[in-house]
């Protein structure tokens, strides 16, 4: 078997015992990180976009969710290498070093720049003579040292182990990179410059989330619904609720939930839908109505521009692939405030429990 990282004793941050935990600081930092990262990428040296082949995006965990979101965004670009973009988890690239055919450039995402499986995936790509652009908060890390180019996300060092700001800034860096490759067409810069204000508007959902978290803190099973770009946002949101709040959460497509999964729901569950088009909102509304008939609690976060209350949750929604930059925020907030309501430290991912600490010591990352 290939060498695996040795088991390690984790040391998550435990210096805060009450609100504000580090996770809250990280969430609030997102607009500033986006603004500064945009500037950094606009000034950075970037590799040329290959005329042929396709671009591969990779990472693991939250970084893979960012890779998925950026691959979706790339597929909306006009350049052939981007339109054929693909996202592959770093572990799959390690297990199958040959990976997909026709890769002419890889973009590897890692907040810490030290994740073993991503480092080995990058090594495998370089062994195939594939140039690798690394997006990271740690430009002097081991993964960054392997890259042919590095884009540094700014103000994104994560103190909390439940990552938020590094995910958002990685998405911003990727979209700013696409703009550079497209030659910064008219209107693109103006659109990207709206991101920090959109993040600020999204963070204003916190007051509503505090009330919902108090109401739903005892609900241990959650289903998050999202389609298109929002399928990535709810996948990331599910991870935040698992890490920060210790809930059992899965994510499904808006239409997918209607084709069988409703049979698994009961009165102790929560179904939350994230929508961004009128069709999604209408179909999700039917799913939520059915879930309520079963006895489940339901939530709707509608990002459709001009969406009516009470579903509309932000006054400055982003559309298309850019929606991923802001649409995970309600779930970040929900994870944080459920944890706080339960007396759980969201920074530690449950590792203040001796059983979880012992379990985590069985492997290395």
Secondary structure, DSSP 8 states (H G I E B T S, - for coil): -----------------SSS-HHHHHHHTHHHHHHHHHHHHHHS------SSSEEEEE-STHHHHHHHHHHHHHTTSSSHHHHT-EE--HHHHHHSTT-STTEEEEEEE-SSS--HHHHHHHHHHHHTT--EEEEES-TTSHHHHH-SEEEE-SS----SSS--HHHHHHHHHHHHHHHHHTT--TTHHHHHTTHHHHHHHHHTTHHHHHHHHHHHTT--EEEEE--THHHHHHHHHHHHHHHHH--EEEEE-TTGGGTTGGGG--TTEEEEEEE-SHHHHHHHHHHHHHHHHHT-EEEEEE-STT--TTTB--SS---GGGGHHHHTHHHHHHHHHHHHHHT--TTTTTTTSHHHHHHHTT---
